[in-house]
Amino acid sequence: MSFTEQPTTRPATLAANLPVTLPATRPAVEIVIPVYNEQADLEPAVRRLGAYLRTHLPYQFQITIADNASTDLTWPIACRLASESPDVTAVHLNEKGRGRALRQVWAASDADVVAYMDVDLSTDLAALLPLLAPLLSGHSDVAIGTRLRPGSRVVRGPKREFISRSYNMLLRTTLGARFSDAQCGFKGIRSDAATQLLPLVEDPEWFFDTELLVLAERSGMRIHEVPVDWVDDPDSSVDILDTARKDLAGIWRLARGLGSGRIPIASMRSTREAELASAAPAGILGQLIRFSIVGVLSTLAYALLFWLLRAGMSAQSANALALMATAVGNTAANRWFTFGVRGAPDRMRHQAQGLLVFALGLAITSGSLVLLQSIAPDAPRGIELLVLTAANVLATLLRFVLYRVWVFGRHRSTPAPPEPALSPEPHHVPALVLSGGAVAPTPNAATTEVPQ
């Protein structure tokens, strides 16, 4: 028998301190099933999920049953399932709370991607690969199942449909959330993203999902949504009124934390922007291709503006205004897209230098217009536009050289200094871990107060 009592520690360091026995090959994916008094549904769900993963998932996986202080036979069943399969692990917590269970297991995982689904398997498992694929490929940081996007097929009563849509509308109104479905019990996250977010998520219960998604979105992480086929569980034990009350309290707490700056999202976003900037191609060929794309779009915008403005003013005035209107957008686009410079540092300096480069471009195009008017004073508007467009292309090439060697040549985005991680109020969460091949009795471990 292999049976270990483990105290919970800070999420950021839990993986190093929790000696959970894992399969010999490190799993690419760990899927958690949080349960509370699910003795009837647990075994069919785990066996069905395991069979599906062995057939359809081309990666090493692990299923972890997270028992949230069940008082029925859920834990002994979980132990037996873990003893029968090397792909199944059981974890017992002495306190309830889905968020508490996910925080602990995800933080301890050494898989590349961690996910969870409800034990009722309301979501069709066919959505599992579309959920995991963008995470495993590195395309996205978080992936969620959604019942509220076109393409999803949902079977549930009007009451639950109304509550779900109202809640997500409330999130969009109060927290500016852009994801469509916060409550679907079908989510995944890359482990490196979870390491950054888990120390900031305070809720140990149902609001955990919402808080995690809002913080991920605010920190600049990419959230992938998968429309799912979903059938409501009529025997769900969720207390809707109590959950709604706690969700409203969570929205208020989260909004205050974000508004006051207590939650260090700004530093996380700056760090991620700096990482993206450092990963941007620095070679001149890649920069030239990107600059050309921006240049073509800017030239088209300039030509359209000049044509419209020329109907009501002189050629020189229309040229100056059209160039000025496109200069700011051109500098911003090249700063981000061409040269990989992101974040607030030096943004205004770059715009000021971009305006000087614009002045040089204005001199070139205005000079070409003066030359044209001296040679052909009655040249039609089409010839004016052709000459100015050619001069603008020349000015664009010169702009690339100046951007590369002067404006952005020595700049690198610097991440803001890290702010200290939050330390939510300590609470009591001892954990008992059982891995494949071991059987343990229902635990009666003493509660120890530890910070999380």
C-alpha positions, 0 to 999 in steps of 0.5 A: 500500500502506498499512501501519503498525507500531504499538506497544502502549500503555496500553489506556486511551489506545490509541485515541488513539495508534493511527491505524488507518484505519477506514471513512468512517462510524464503525461502530456495531459492531466484531466481532473474530475472533481467530485463530492458524494458521487458514488453512483456516477464516478466509476462509469464516468472514469471508465468511459473517459479512460476508454475514450482517451486510450482510443482517441488521444495520441498523448500520454494522459492521466486522470485524477479524481479529486474527492472534495470531502465526500461522506459517502463511498466516493473515496473508496471507489476512487481508491479502487479505480486508482489501484486498477489503472496506472492512468488514474490517480485519486486525491482526497481533500478534507474540505469541499470546493471545486476551485480548491481541488483544481488549484491543488491538483493543477499546481502539483501537476507536471503535465504540459496541459491540465484540464477538468470536466464534471463527473456527469460528463454532460459535455460530449467527449468529442469536444475534448481533442478540439479543447486540448489541441490549441493548448498542446500546440502552444497556440492558446493559453486557456481553452473552454467549452462554451454552450453559448456560441453558434455551433453548440448544441445544448439540451437543458431547461429554460430556467438554467438557460436564462440563468447562464446567459444572464450571468455571462451578460453580467460578466461582460457588463461589470468586468468587461469579459469577452469570453462567452461561457464562464460556467461550463464544466469543461476547461483546460489550461497550459501548466505554465499559464496556470503557474502564473494565474493560480497564486492570484485566484482566491475563490475556492468554490464555483467562482474559481472558473470565472476568476481564472478566466477574467485574470487570464484575459486581463493579463493578455492570455489567449482564450480558445473557445470550443462550441460543445454538445451539452446535455443538462444533468437533471440530478445536479446537486448545485444550489443555484441561489447560494451559488448566485449569491457567492458569484455576485460577491466574487464579481464585486471582490474581483472588480475591486481588486482589479480597479485598485491595482491590488491584483498585479495584472499590469505586471503580468501583461507587461511581462507577456508583452516583453516575452512576445517581443523577444520572440519576434523575428529580428532578421531584416528579411522578416522585418522588411516583409512585415514593413512592406505589408504595413507600407502597402496598407498605409499607401492605400489609406493615404491614396484614398484620403488624398483623393477624398480631400483633394475635392475640397482643397489644394493638392499640397493641403490634401497631401499634408493631411493625408500623410499626417492621418496615416503617419500615427497609425503607420508608426504604431503598426510598425512598432508592434508588427514589424519590430516587435516592440510592445508595452508602454515604455518609449511609446510616446518617444517612438511616435515623436520620432515617427513624426520626424520621419513623417516630416521627411516623407512630407518633404519628399512628396511635397517636393515631387508635387512642386516639381510636377506643377513646375513641369506640367501646371495643368496636370490632371488629378490622376497624374498628381496621384500617380506622382505622389504615390511614387514619391510616397513609396520612396519615402516609405523605403527611407522610413524603413531604414530610419525605423530600423537604425534609429527609431526601433533599432536599439529598443527592447521591451523591458518587463515591469518588475514583478510584484509580490504574489498575493497571499489569500487568507490561510485555510485548512486543506490537508490532502491525501494522494493515492496513485495507480496501484495503491489502495487506501481506506477512507482517511481521517487526517488531522487538519493542519493550518497552512497558507495557500 
